[in-house]
């Protein structure tokens, strides 16, 4: 079963520090972590941290979906997803 993302399970941040922590043209790197699974998503596409955060959230949603959709054999179980629709 694929869980919904709860705000209480997420940690948001911006990566500070070295010049290496910034992307092209010095774009800030937005980071979101799903605490229960330990999955992270980072984005530095735009100069806007809020826009990068939205993109990172979408990336994290896909990662969490894929993480919980994989069964023990390592294959994605699409049948459980279809049954829940």
N, C-alpha and C positions, 0 to 999 in steps of 0.2 A: 504494500500500500504506500502511495506517495503522499507524504504529509504536506500541509500548506505551510508557507513561510509565515511565521509570527514575528512581529517586530521585536519581541523579547528574546528571540533566538539569534538576532543579528547584531553584529558589531560593525560600526561604520568608522572610517578613519581616512585621513589623508596622510600620505607617506611624506615625511619631512627628512631632512638630513643632507646628504651629499648631493652634488649636482647629478649623480647617476640616478637619483630617485625621481628625476623629472624626465619627461619624454621629449619629443621633438618640440623645438622652440620653447622649452621650459614649461610645458603643460603639467599641471599638478596631477598626481596619481591618486585617484579615488580607490579605496579598498573597502570591500564588504566581506565579512566572514559569517558563515552559518555555523554557530557554535556546536550544535548537536553532532553534525557530520564532520566538522573541521574543514569544510570546503571554503575556498577563498576565490574572489574575483577581483581583478584590478583593471582599471581603465585609465588611459591618458590620451584619448582621442582629441579632446578639445581643450581650450584654455579655461573653460568654465568647469569648476569643480562639481557644481550641481548637475551639469549635463553628464559629466563623466560618471557621477554616482548613479544616475538613471541607467546608463549603459551597463555599468558593472552589476546593478541589480538584475537586469535582464539576463546577463551572462550567468549570474549566480543561480537564478531560477532554473535555467537550463541544466546547469551542473547538478543541482540538487535533484531535479527530476530524473536525470540519467542515473545518478548514484542510487536512488531508491528503486528505480525500475529494473535494475540488474538483479537477476536471480543468482543462486549459488553456482551455476555453471558458467557465469560470466557473460551470459547472453541477456539482452534486454527482454523483459517480459511485457509484451504489449497487450496480452489478453487481460491482465488484471486492470490495466488502464481502460480498456474498452468496456469492461463490466461495470466500472464505476461511473461511466458517463450517463 
